[in-house]
Amino acid sequence: MPIIDETVPNEIRLFLQKQGIARDDLIVVAFSGGSDSLAMLAAFSSLMEEGSLLAVYVNHRIRSDSELAIELALNEKNCKELGIPLVVIDLGFGEVERVSLLRSSGIEEAARTLRYAALSRICQEKGARFLATAHTCDDQMETVLMRVFHGSPVSALGGIDPFRKNHFDGISLIRPVLELSHVQLQRYLQDRGIGWTEDSTNLCDKYFRNALRHTVSPAILSLFPQAYSALSRLHKRTREVSDFLEREATKAMEQVGCSLPVSIGLPYFLSIEPLVRDTVLYRMFDLLCGEKPIRISYAMIQRIRDGLESSKEDATWTISAFGTTARFSHGVFTWEKENTAYQYCLELKKDGKECIVELPDGFSLAVRQYKEDSDPTLIRIGIGILENPIVRSPLEGDTISLQGKTVLLSKLFSEWKIPASLQPCIPVLEDKQGIVAVFGRIYGGRDRLCARCKSTLAHDPTNIYSIIKRNECREI
């Protein structure tokens, strides 16, 4: 068995040979500066010819400037010592949050979307055919666990693919260290005396993947020491199933066509093998969304499928979600995009600064420092708790985490009996970790604060967040 010092480069060497990647092929390396990507980059430097590697660091601007400055300085130092050029891409302040709103997604997914777009753009500019990311078998375990408990389709249970050919317009996505663990990569760096950076957000269990990494994964490994190997076997077997489903879905989609809106007759849908129906619906959704796809939940796919499988040809129903409308009428299922616009999305000043932000319908959001005579029923949040806060209109699928549960905002609006015509104007306060508060009181509902901010009410000093009627100058 090779010593740990050689395990990492040996694994990458075997991967390159298996995928037919030559020593002089240009590879763009997604480089965060953490131990995983740095170990991969260091091992690459001992295997590839000079000039065939390019490290790309993407600054998402969702952490403090001081932390990012320290991280970038060490990244530049490490790349210089490895003899690998480093390209730094700055996404700009607030861009991740903006895309999160446009895609109706979380901050992590929006950051990932922008990161891959930037990395693929560099690949195209430099003429690189390969983009390498440092996903490990720890990432693989977390991904499989999340998909299992989200009820994902069978084809998704294999987790992360080590090689995705032509994933971005002729650029192949490669994961050379997917069979290695985070601990192995750290030891590889330690043996060489190479220091790495730690992303502060990786320590926060408010992010679901972090909670899995810190609590569930260690327990699984203690009970099943061979879990990594088992996941590798599971991936290979599931990939065979996935490939079969994709081939069958391709055949089925020939009857759907490429015109918009997408549609399919009920008799034909029911003639498709049941195991393939989910994949066909995913394909239809991707076709509908085009070049800017929105991520759709498996629950939504199942809802549509259940509706089709239980419907008679004379049935009629409509489902609106994820910026689309799915309709069934006269024996035909039709799916089309909704032409909806966001009511508003406004940036607040740096957390802690008093401000007034004008909203539609004559209202404003006021942020003021808490005083002893302040109305105790108003939303109160500790100064410094929020990161990059914004106030915006609600979106389809928005949820807020309350004490012991997560609730759809649409469900709260319904419980408060707020008319549908007014719901798009209800102010929602959000930061990079998710929805912080919803201000329903202005339309006869309630103001609700998320659980993570309620736990900080002892924080001193605090700010009051309230809605003001501009023409009356009073807080609501």
N, C-alpha and C positions, 0 to 999 in steps of 0.2 A: 504494500500500500504506500503510495507516495506521501512524503511529508507535506504538511499543510502549505509549506512555502511554494510547492510546485503544483498543488491541486488546482488553484485558480487558473494559471496560464494553461495547464494541461487540458482543463475542461473547455476553455475557450478555443484552444487549438483543435480539439476534436470537433467542436461545433462548427468552426470555419471549414474544416475539411468535409464534414457531412453536408454542408450547404453549398459547397463549391465556391467559397469566397477566397480569392487569391490574396497574397500578402501585399500586393500593390493596388488592390481595389480601394477606392476612397470610401471611408466610413465616417459618417457624422455621428458623434457620441453625445447623447443627451446627458449633460453633466450638471448636477446640482451642487457638487462639492461634498455630499454626504459620503459615508463609507462605501456604500454599494457602488455608486457610479465612479467614485475615485479608484476603487480597487479594480473595477473593470477597465478603466482607462489606463491604469498602471500596467496591468497585465497585457493589454493591447499593445502598449509601447514596446514590449519585449518580443512581440510576435510579428508586427506589421512593419513594412518598410517605411523609411522616413518620408514624410509628406503625404501619407495615406490616411492620416487621422486628423479630425477636426473636432475639438470640444466646443459645445454650444451651451451656454448658461442663459437661462430665461429668468429674468427678474419680474415676478408677478406683481410686485408692489402691494403685497398683502401682509407684510411684516414690517417691523419698525426699521427706520432708516439706519439706525446704529447697528442692528443685527445684520442687515444686508451688507453694510459697508465692511464689516469684519469678515463676513463670508466671502465676499468678492475678492478681498485682498488675499485671503488664503488660497482661493481658487486660482488666482493669477500666479501666485508663488508656486503652487504645485504643478501647474501646467508648464511653467517656465522650466522647472527642474526636470520634468519629463520630456521636454523638447516638443511639446504639442501646442499648436496655436489655439487660442481661445477666442471665441466670438461671444460677445455679451449682447443680449436682446432685452431691451426695457419695454415692457408692455404699456407702461404709462399708468399713472395713478387713476384708479377708479374703473379701468377697462374691464377687469375681471368681474366687478360688481355689475357693470352695465350688461355684459354678455350673460351673466347669471339671470338678469331680469328678462332679457330678450328670449332666452331659451327656456325660461321657466324651470331653471335647474338650481342646484346648490352651488356654493362658491367653489368647492373642490372640482366638480365636473366642469364648470366654466373655465377654471384655471387650466385643467387638462386639455380642454378643447383649444384654447388659445396657444398653449405650449406646443401641441402637436402641429398646429397650423404654422407657427413660427419655425419649428424644426424642419417641417417638410419644405417650407419656402427656402430655407438655407440649402437643403439638399438639392433642390432644383437649380438654385443660383450657382452652386459649386459643381454641379454635375455628378453628385454622389448618388449611387443606386441603393445604398444601405443606410438605415438609421438604427442605431443600437441604443436600447434602453436597459437599465440594470435591474430588471425585475428578478427577484429571487424566489426560491421555493417557499419562503415565508409569505411573500406576496401571493403566491399561488394558493397556499392554504387559506389565506384570508379571503381571497376572491371566491374560491369554491364554497366556503362556509356562508358567505353573504348570499351567494346565488341559491344555495340550498334553502336557506331560511327566508328568502324572498319568493320562494316557489317558482324559480326560473325554469324555463323549458329544459328538456333533457339535453338538447344540443349545447346548452350553455354550461353544463356541469363539469365539463373538462377544464374550465378555467382559462388561463392565459396560454396563447399559442407561442411556441418558441420562435416560429418563423412564419411571417405573413407576407407572401410574395405579392409585389405590386400593390401594397396597401394604400399608398398615396401616389397616384398617377405615375406608376413606373418605379416607385421607391419601395423597397422591401423593408419591413419592420423586423428587426432581429433582437432576440433576448438571449445572449450567449451565456448568462450566469443563472438561468432559470433553474438549473439542477443544483445550485449551490445555496447555502444558507447565509443569512446576514452575519452570523457569528464567524463563519469561515472567511468571509470577505474582510471583516474587521481584523481578524488574526493575520491575514495576508498583509494588511497595511502596517499592523503593529510590528511584525517581523522585519519590516523595511524601515521602520521609524518615520512613517508618513502620517502626518496629522490630517484630520478631516473636520468638517463642520457638522453641527447638529441643528437641524431645523426645530425651533422651539415649539412649533405647532405639533410635532410628532409626539410630544409628551402629554398632550391634552386629550383626555379620554372623552371629551365632548364630541369628538369626531368618531364615527362608528368604527371605522377601520382601526383606529388606534385602540379603542376599547377591546376589540377582538384580539389585537396583537398583544396587549398587556394582560389580558385575563383568560380568554378562552383558549388561544393557541398553546400557551404553556401547559395548561391542564390536559389538552389532547396529546401533546408530545410526551407528557409524563405517563400517560396510559398506553399510548401507541408510539413507541420509539421509532418505528419504521414508517411513520405517517408520510414523510416526504416521498419515500419510494412508492408507497401505495398511491399517492396523488399522481405521481408520474405515470404509473400504469393506468390509472383512471383516465388521465388525459388522453393517452393513446387509444383506449377503447372508445371513449366518448367521441373522439375526433372521427372515428370510422362511422359512427352513427350520424354525426353532424354532416359529414360529406355526403352520405346517402340522402339525408333530408334535403340538402341544398340541391342535389341533382334532381330529385323528384319535384322540388318546388320550382326549379327552372322550367321543367316540362309543364307544370300546371300554370305558370305565369304566361305561357304562350297564348292562353285563352283570355287573359286579362288585358293585354295590350299595354301601350305606353301613353295613351291619351289621358288627359285629366278632365274631370275627376275620374278616379279609378273605380271600376265596378265589376261585379261578378254575379252571375245568375245563381240562384239557390240550388237548382238541380246539379249544376256543375260543381259547386262548392261541396255538396254532400257526396259527390262521386270521388272526391279526392281522398286518398288514404288518411284516416284520422290523425295518424302520427305526423303528417305533413302539413296539416291545416294551420297550425300556429305559425310555421315558417312562411306560408303563403301570405298570411295576414301581415306579418312583419315586412315582407317584401312589398306589399301594397302600400303600407305606411311609408316606407323608405322612398318609393316611387312618388308618392304624393308630396313628400317634403322636399325632394330634389337635392340641390347642392347644400342646403342648410337644414339638415335633418334635426328634428326634435326627438329627444329620447322618450319613448313611450313605455309605460309600465306593462309588465306581464299581466297584471290584474285587468288592465284595459283590454288587452288582446283576448283574454279569457272571457271577459264580459261580452265582447262582440261575437266570439265563437259560440258561446252558450246561446246567445240570441239567435244566431243563424241556425244552429242545430235543433233548436226547440220551436222554430217558426214554421207556420204553414205559409203557402204562397200568397194567401190573402191577408197576411198580417202586416201591420205597419208600426214601426218604432224608430226613434231617433236617439242617438247618444252623442253629446257634445263634450269633448275633453281634448286637452293637449293642442288647442288651437285648431281643432278639426271637428267636422260633423259627419258622423256615420249614420246613414239612413237605410232603412229597409222598406220597400214598397213594391207591390205588384210582382213579387218574386225575384226582385233584383236588389242586391246590396251595393250601395254607392257611398264612396268616401271622398270628402272634399275639404279643402282648407277653409277656415273661417277668415273673413276679412275684418279682423278686429284690430283696434289700435289701443295702445296703452294710454290711459287717461293722463298720468303724470308720473315722473320719477325725478326727485330733486335731492341734491346732495346737501347734507348738513355741514356746518362748520366742524372743525376738529373737536372731538368729544371733550366736553368741559367748557366750551365757549357758549355764552348765551347768544341766542339768535331767534329770529322770527322768520319762518318760511311760508310764503303765500301759497295756498292750495286752491283748487277750484271751488266753485259754489260759495265764494265769499268767506271761506275759512282760512285760518293760518295755524301752523304748528309753532307753538312758543316753547323755547327751552330757557328755563330760568333756574337760578340757584335756589335750592330749598331753604326756606326760612321757617321759624317756629310757628308762624301764623298761616303757613301755606295750607291749602285745602288737602286734608289727609286722603281724600278719595281719588286724587289725581295720580297719574303714573309717575313713579319715583325711581330713578336709576343712579347708581353710584358713578361719580365722575371718573373717567378712565376705564370704565367697564366696556364701553362700546368701541368697536374698531371699524372705521370708515362708515359711519352711519348714513343712511338715506331714508327718505320718506317717499312712499310710492303708492300707486293704486294696487289693489289686490289682483292676483293672477290665478288662473285655473290651476287647481291642485295645491295652492298654498296651504301650509300647515303651521301650527304653533304648538310648541311643547309646553304643556301645563303640568301641574303637579301630578305625576303618575300616569300621564297619558299624552298622546299627540292627537290633535284635533284639526280637521279641515276647517279653514276659515268659512267656507261656504256653509258648513253645518252650523257654525256659530251664528252666521247671519240669518239662517233659516230659523234657528231657535229664538233669536231676538225679533223675528217677524219684520225684518227690514225689507222693504219692497225691492224686487230684483232690479228695478231701474236705478236705485240709489246705491246698490252694493258696489259697483265699479268705482265709486268715489270715496269709499271708506278708507281713511289713511292707515297705512301699514308702516311701522318703523322696523328697519332691518339693518343688520351689520353683516360683516363677512362670515359670521358663524350661523346666520339664519335670522328668522323673524323674531324680533324682540317684543313688539307690542302691536295691538290693533286697537283703533279708537272708534268703537261703535256707538259710543254714547251720543254723538252729535246727530245720529239718525234714529235714536230711540233704543239702542242696544246698550252694550257695556264696553268699558275699556278693560282690556286684559293684558297682563304682563307675563312674559315667558318665565318658566321655572328657574332657569339659570340666573336671571337677573333678580328674581325675588330672593334668591339665596344670598344676595349681596346687599340687602337693604340696610345692614348695619354699617355699610361702607360710609365713610365720612370724608369729604362732603358729598352731597348728592344733588342731582338736578331734578327739576319738575318738568315733565313733558305734557303739555296740555294743548287742546284745540281752542282757538279763539275765533269768535264770530267778528269779522273785521268791522262791520258797520255798527256793532254794539259794544265792541271792546270788552267783552267778558269771556271768561274761561268756561268751557263746557266739559 
